[in-house]
Amino acid sequence: MTAVTLLDELRRRRVELIPEGVGLRYRAPKGALTPDLRQALAAHKVELLSLLTGLDTGSRLNPADCFELLCAFHAENEAAYEPGALTWAFAHCPELKRRFDETETAIDRLAGQHPTEADFRRALEAHANVWREIVARHRAHRERQAEKADPMPELPEGTVLAICVSYGDGEPGTWDAVRRAR
């Protein structure tokens, strides 16, 4: 007996299966669940959960469904995207660029192959993991750059600074005195 035929038999006997996390509850008329059916329920629990929660391995998504899932996924993860991170990663991390391209291509390829929802969500999550790594590396790079920067030292209020302007020939240009604003 397969999970699908078991589900049909349970419905015929008016047995209602209720997914609860990683388990199943049921409501059934007295005597509807025979010992054989209980044993089959235990044997096919994972497949039944998959069927009942919409992650049916036989249920395929069309490209429009994939596009909707992709849009929802991007909306849910919008806060994780960081401006400039992708451009930086493509320029400085060829391995991350390769993985980003692979996961993006996998999503595009799957969308045209009528994937299962579970497979498509796994591809989206793999892509998100690469994004998270890109953002984490970009932030670390920005922090290192900020540490390297030579910040202007704190000076007492009213200090006059002399600024020399050079025109690239090594000779000083004009001198200006400016007051540091606070």
Phi, psi and omega per residue, in radians:
M1 nan 2.287 3.102
T2 -1.575 2.962 3.124
A3 -1.095 -0.657 -3.129
V4 -1.178 -0.785 3.124
T5 -1.177 -0.601 3.077
L6 -1.112 -0.777 3.118
L7 -1.072 -0.733 3.087
D8 -1.067 -0.761 -3.139
E9 -1.128 -0.730 3.125
L10 -1.123 -0.703 3.101
R11 -1.138 -0.713 3.106
R12 -1.044 -0.594 3.131
R13 -1.554 0.127 3.118
R14 1.096 0.631 3.060
V15 -1.626 2.164 3.126
E16 -1.754 2.130 3.086
L17 -1.693 2.369 -3.102
I18 -2.181 1.947 3.103
P19 -1.209 2.360 3.105
E20 -2.397 1.673 -3.095
G21 1.110 -2.087 3.116
V22 -1.734 0.206 -3.132
G23 -2.125 3.069 3.110
L24 -2.230 2.354 2.949
R25 -1.915 2.852 3.096
Y26 -2.525 2.714 2.962
R27 -2.167 2.254 -3.073
A28 -2.602 2.574 3.011
P29 -1.085 2.664 -3.133
K30 -0.992 2.295 3.101
G31 1.440 -0.029 -3.105
A32 -1.260 -0.557 -3.134
L33 -1.693 1.833 3.103
T34 -1.410 2.869 3.079
P35 -0.997 -0.629 3.111
D36 -1.141 -0.717 3.125
L37 -1.179 -0.661 3.095
R38 -1.094 -0.713 3.120
Q39 -1.147 -0.724 3.118
A40 -1.148 -0.650 3.084
L41 -1.039 -0.798 3.139
A42 -1.128 -0.696 -3.100
A43 -1.204 -0.563 -3.058
H44 -1.928 0.341 -3.053
K45 -0.952 -0.841 -3.093
V46 -1.106 -0.776 3.136
E47 -1.142 -0.692 3.121
L48 -1.136 -0.734 3.084
L49 -1.042 -0.733 3.121
S50 -1.091 -0.777 3.119
L51 -1.106 -0.734 -3.043
L52 -1.367 -0.424 -3.110
T53 -1.666 0.084 3.084
G54 1.528 0.020 3.080
L55 -1.723 0.755 -3.112
D56 -1.125 2.217 -3.127
T57 -1.187 -0.324 3.117
G58 -1.629 -0.258 -3.110
S59 -1.462 2.154 -3.068
R60 -1.900 2.570 3.114
L61 -1.663 2.460 3.014
N62 -1.531 2.929 -3.095
P63 -0.990 -0.601 3.126
A64 -1.142 -0.702 3.079
D65 -1.100 -0.722 3.122
C66 -1.072 -0.748 -3.141
F67 -1.092 -0.730 3.108
E68 -1.091 -0.770 3.107
L69 -1.098 -0.702 3.132
L70 -1.114 -0.772 3.121
C71 -1.105 -0.772 3.124
A72 -1.094 -0.710 -3.138
F73 -1.084 -0.812 3.135
H74 -1.126 -0.666 3.122
A75 -1.127 -0.705 -3.140
E76 -1.185 -0.542 -3.042
N77 -1.859 0.221 -3.067
E78 -0.983 -0.648 -3.102
A79 -1.143 -0.401 -3.112
A80 -1.358 -0.341 -3.120
Y81 -1.378 2.396 -3.073
E82 -2.155 2.226 -3.133
P83 -0.993 2.358 3.092
G84 1.496 -0.270 -3.061
A85 -1.131 -0.754 -3.077
L86 -1.177 -0.776 3.123
T87 -1.055 -0.772 3.119
W88 -1.073 -0.818 -3.097
A89 -1.093 -0.719 -3.133
F90 -1.127 -0.591 -3.119
A91 -1.395 -0.585 -2.984
H92 -1.992 -0.247 -3.061
C93 -2.295 1.428 -3.096
P94 -1.014 -0.588 3.132
E95 -1.135 -0.747 3.104
L96 -1.152 -0.680 3.107
K97 -1.067 -0.770 3.130
R98 -1.060 -0.814 -3.137
R99 -1.152 -0.675 3.098
F100 -1.065 -0.849 -3.137
D101 -1.077 -0.715 3.140
E102 -1.094 -0.806 -3.102
T103 -1.217 -0.628 3.097
E104 -1.154 -0.718 3.104
T105 -1.134 -0.684 3.122
A106 -1.078 -0.694 3.113
I107 -1.122 -0.820 3.135
D108 -1.069 -0.765 -3.131
R109 -1.126 -0.797 3.134
L110 -1.054 -0.722 -3.097
A111 -1.011 -0.579 3.129
G112 -1.463 -0.101 -3.076
Q113 -1.892 0.232 -3.117
H114 0.902 1.132 -3.084
P115 -1.308 2.934 2.974
T116 -1.321 2.760 3.134
E117 -1.081 -0.702 -3.137
A118 -1.077 -0.766 3.129
D119 -1.120 -0.720 -3.117
F120 -1.172 -0.720 3.116
R121 -1.141 -0.624 3.080
R122 -1.104 -0.716 3.115
A123 -1.133 -0.704 3.100
L124 -1.107 -0.722 -3.128
E125 -1.177 -0.668 3.082
A126 -1.077 -0.719 3.116
H127 -1.133 -0.735 3.125
A128 -1.105 -0.640 3.118
N129 -1.096 -0.698 3.089
V130 -1.138 -0.734 3.102
W131 -1.013 -0.803 -3.122
R132 -1.050 -0.704 3.133
E133 -1.171 -0.705 3.101
I134 -1.040 -0.838 -3.114
V135 -1.103 -0.743 -3.130
A136 -1.105 -0.770 3.133
R137 -1.176 -0.659 3.132
H138 -1.123 -0.755 3.110
R139 -1.090 -0.759 3.127
A140 -1.088 -0.710 3.105
H141 -1.087 -0.797 3.137
R142 -1.091 -0.679 3.114
E143 -1.138 -0.731 3.102
R144 -1.098 -0.712 3.125
Q145 -1.124 -0.685 3.136
A146 -1.159 -0.632 3.113
E147 -1.187 -0.594 -3.131
K148 -1.301 -0.448 -3.084
A149 -1.034 2.506 3.141
D150 -1.667 1.594 -3.087
P151 -1.192 2.651 3.111
M152 -1.181 2.289 -3.124
P153 -1.162 2.625 3.082
E154 -1.229 2.223 3.128
L155 -2.059 2.681 3.120
P156 -1.105 2.628 3.130
E157 -0.959 2.375 3.069
G158 1.518 0.007 3.134
T159 -1.157 2.378 3.099
V160 -1.694 2.267 3.128
L161 -1.859 2.438 3.043
A162 -1.704 2.260 -3.123
I163 -2.049 2.222 3.113
C164 -1.783 2.283 3.097
V165 -1.860 2.184 3.117
S166 -1.924 2.597 -3.136
Y167 -1.781 0.409 3.048
G168 1.557 -0.115 -3.136
D169 -1.718 0.104 3.134
G170 1.492 -0.224 3.115
E171 -1.584 2.441 3.128
P172 -1.127 2.544 3.092
G173 -1.648 -1.920 -3.130
T174 -1.852 2.701 3.096
W175 -1.869 2.370 3.063
D176 -2.295 2.560 3.048
A177 -1.910 2.325 3.111
V178 -2.266 2.644 3.096
R179 -1.693 2.287 3.131
R180 -1.224 2.176 -3.131
A181 -1.526 2.529 3.061
R182 -2.154 nan nan
